């Protein structure tokens, strides 16, 4: 873990608790070693760090390449484990990097929906995370974020004070049989299995 990652992770935890009453439920379900996918619903720009700070170890994130061009913050993003991805989201080089990171025993944050929700409701799963599962057979920890849409919805320019909770589910383990002769239909089925597990999580769990 770089100093930059450590600093911003702890700063994020502090600010999230002060302004949003941020809480993590069932953090003990998160494995802290080995290749891992942290899979969550996506409601807000807040979501990647809110998921990442649930883990005691450094994890990796996908972010648009143009964010690395931002003044001040952009040059720091590589030290914060950001994997740049083309704006259209269909970047095989980024997916290959994700797969490589997972196979080397690291954790990666992924959003099965692919993009932020426009109304705060869960969206259909996209096949991307299923492809990563098929290539790595990494355990997937379903996580559901509650309140980030109300705090910073898509299209909003300023955040609002609203409680945010992240609920961690039990890891999902996949077998070779689950990914045999994998094709796009297989990827979609794996993605939907993860999305279904996210949907079952409750803020009262």
C-alpha positions as CSV (number, residue, x, y, z in Angstrom):
1,X,0.0,0.0,0.0
2,X,1.4,3.3,-1.0
3,X,1.4,6.3,1.3
4,X,-0.9,8.1,-1.1
5,X,-3.4,5.3,-1.0
6,X,-3.2,5.0,2.8
7,X,-3.7,8.8,3.2
8,X,-6.7,9.1,0.9
9,X,-8.3,5.9,2.2
10,X,-8.2,7.2,5.8
11,X,-9.3,10.7,4.8
12,X,-12.2,9.2,2.9
13,X,-13.2,7.1,5.9
14,X,-13.1,10.1,8.2
15,X,-15.1,12.4,5.9
16,X,-17.7,9.7,5.1
17,X,-18.3,9.1,8.8
18,X,-18.5,12.9,9.6
19,X,-20.8,14.0,6.7
20,X,-22.7,10.8,5.9
21,X,-22.7,8.7,9.0
22,X,-21.0,6.0,7.0
23,X,-21.2,2.5,8.3
24,X,-20.1,-0.9,7.1
25,X,-22.2,-3.9,8.0
26,X,-20.5,-7.4,8.1
27,X,-17.0,-6.2,7.2
28,X,-15.8,-9.6,8.6
29,X,-17.1,-11.3,5.5
30,X,-14.4,-9.6,3.4
31,X,-11.3,-11.8,2.8
32,X,-8.1,-9.8,3.3
33,X,-5.8,-12.1,1.3
34,X,-6.0,-13.7,-2.2
35,X,-7.4,-12.7,-5.5
36,X,-10.9,-11.1,-5.0
37,X,-13.6,-9.2,-6.7
38,X,-15.6,-6.7,-4.7
39,X,-18.9,-6.3,-6.6
40,X,-21.4,-3.6,-5.7
41,X,-24.3,-1.7,-7.1
42,X,-23.5,1.7,-8.6
43,X,-25.5,4.8,-7.7
44,X,-22.9,7.6,-7.4
45,X,-19.4,8.8,-8.0
46,X,-18.9,8.2,-4.3
47,X,-19.3,4.4,-4.8
48,X,-15.7,3.3,-5.7
49,X,-14.0,4.7,-2.6
50,X,-17.0,3.7,-0.4
51,X,-16.5,0.1,-1.5
52,X,-12.7,0.2,-1.4
53,X,-12.4,1.5,2.2
54,X,-14.4,-1.5,3.4
55,X,-11.2,-3.5,2.9
56,X,-8.2,-3.2,5.2
57,X,-5.9,-3.9,2.3
58,X,-5.4,-1.8,-0.9
59,X,-7.7,-2.7,-3.8
60,X,-7.8,-1.6,-7.4
61,X,-10.3,0.5,-9.2
62,X,-11.3,1.2,-12.8
63,X,-11.6,4.9,-13.8
64,X,-11.9,6.8,-17.0
65,X,-8.6,7.7,-18.6
66,X,-9.4,11.4,-18.7
67,X,-9.5,11.5,-14.9
68,X,-5.7,11.0,-15.0
69,X,-5.4,14.3,-16.8
70,X,-7.0,16.3,-14.0
71,X,-4.7,18.8,-12.3
72,X,-3.4,17.9,-8.9
73,X,-5.5,14.8,-8.4
74,X,-4.8,13.1,-11.7
75,X,-1.1,12.4,-11.2
76,X,-1.9,10.8,-7.8
77,X,-4.4,8.3,-9.2
78,X,-1.8,5.6,-10.2
79,X,-0.6,5.6,-6.6
80,X,-4.2,5.1,-5.6
81,X,-4.4,1.8,-7.6
82,X,-6.5,3.3,-10.4
83,X,-6.6,1.3,-13.6
84,X,-7.5,3.6,-16.6
85,X,-10.2,2.6,-18.9
86,X,-11.5,4.1,-22.2
87,X,-14.6,6.3,-21.8
88,X,-16.8,3.9,-23.7
89,X,-16.0,1.2,-21.1
90,X,-15.2,-1.4,-23.7
91,X,-11.5,-1.5,-23.0
92,X,-10.0,-5.0,-23.2
93,X,-6.6,-3.8,-22.1
94,X,-8.1,-2.6,-18.8
95,X,-9.9,-5.9,-18.4
96,X,-6.7,-7.8,-19.0
97,X,-5.1,-5.7,-16.3
98,X,-7.9,-6.5,-13.9
99,X,-7.5,-10.2,-14.6
100,X,-3.8,-10.0,-14.1
101,X,-4.2,-8.2,-10.7
102,X,-6.7,-10.7,-9.5
103,X,-4.5,-13.7,-10.6
104,X,-1.6,-12.1,-8.7
105,X,-3.7,-12.2,-5.5
106,X,-5.1,-8.7,-5.3
107,X,-8.6,-7.3,-4.9
108,X,-10.5,-5.3,-7.6
109,X,-13.7,-3.2,-7.2
110,X,-16.1,-3.9,-10.1
111,X,-19.7,-2.8,-10.7
112,X,-21.9,-5.5,-12.5
113,X,-24.3,-2.8,-13.7
114,X,-21.4,-1.1,-15.6
115,X,-22.7,2.5,-15.0
116,X,-24.4,4.6,-12.4
117,X,-28.1,4.2,-11.9
118,X,-30.3,7.1,-13.1
119,X,-33.0,6.6,-10.5
120,X,-31.2,4.8,-7.6
121,X,-32.8,1.4,-8.5
122,X,-30.7,-1.7,-9.3
123,X,-30.0,-2.1,-13.0
124,X,-29.6,-5.2,-15.1
125,X,-26.2,-6.9,-14.9
126,X,-23.7,-6.5,-17.8
127,X,-21.5,-9.4,-18.9
128,X,-18.1,-7.7,-18.1
129,X,-17.8,-9.0,-14.5
130,X,-18.8,-12.5,-15.7
131,X,-15.9,-12.5,-18.1
132,X,-13.5,-11.6,-15.3
133,X,-15.0,-14.4,-13.1
134,X,-14.6,-16.9,-16.0
135,X,-10.9,-16.0,-16.5
136,X,-10.0,-16.0,-12.8
137,X,-12.5,-18.1,-10.8
138,X,-11.9,-15.5,-8.1
139,X,-14.4,-15.4,-5.2
140,X,-16.8,-12.5,-5.5
141,X,-18.0,-10.5,-2.5
142,X,-21.4,-9.0,-3.2
143,X,-21.8,-5.6,-1.6
144,X,-24.8,-3.2,-1.6
145,X,-24.6,0.5,-1.1
146,X,-27.5,2.3,0.5
147,X,-27.8,6.1,0.5
148,X,-25.2,7.2,-2.0
149,X,-27.9,8.0,-4.6
150,X,-29.6,10.3,-2.2
151,X,-26.3,11.8,-1.2
152,X,-24.9,12.4,-4.7
153,X,-27.2,11.3,-7.5
154,X,-26.3,11.2,-11.2
155,X,-26.5,14.7,-12.7
156,X,-26.1,16.4,-9.3
157,X,-23.2,18.9,-9.0
158,X,-23.2,19.1,-5.2
159,X,-23.6,16.3,-2.6
160,X,-26.3,16.3,0.0
161,X,-26.1,15.0,3.6
162,X,-27.7,11.6,3.8
163,X,-26.7,8.5,5.7
164,X,-24.7,5.9,3.7
165,X,-24.5,2.2,4.5
166,X,-22.5,-0.5,2.8
167,X,-23.6,-4.1,3.4
168,X,-21.1,-6.9,2.8
169,X,-22.5,-10.2,1.6
170,X,-21.0,-13.7,1.9
171,X,-18.4,-14.5,-0.8
172,X,-19.6,-16.4,-3.8
173,X,-17.3,-19.2,-5.0
174,X,-17.3,-20.4,-8.6
175,X,-16.2,-23.8,-10.0
176,X,-14.6,-24.9,-13.3
177,X,-18.0,-26.3,-14.2
178,X,-19.6,-22.9,-13.8
179,X,-17.4,-21.5,-16.6
180,X,-17.0,-24.5,-18.9
181,X,-17.1,-23.5,-22.5
182,X,-17.6,-20.0,-21.5
183,X,-19.2,-17.6,-24.0
184,X,-21.1,-14.3,-23.7
185,X,-24.2,-16.1,-22.5
186,X,-22.1,-17.7,-19.7
187,X,-20.6,-14.3,-18.8
188,X,-24.1,-12.8,-18.6
189,X,-25.3,-15.7,-16.4
190,X,-22.4,-15.3,-14.0
191,X,-22.9,-11.5,-13.8
192,X,-26.6,-12.0,-13.1
193,X,-25.8,-14.4,-10.3
194,X,-23.7,-11.7,-8.7
195,X,-26.4,-9.0,-9.2
196,X,-29.0,-11.3,-7.7
197,X,-26.8,-11.7,-4.6
198,X,-26.4,-7.9,-4.3
199,X,-30.2,-7.5,-4.6
200,X,-30.8,-9.8,-1.6
201,X,-28.7,-7.6,0.8
202,X,-30.6,-5.5,3.2
203,X,-29.5,-2.4,5.2
204,X,-31.0,-4.1,8.3
205,X,-28.9,-7.3,7.9
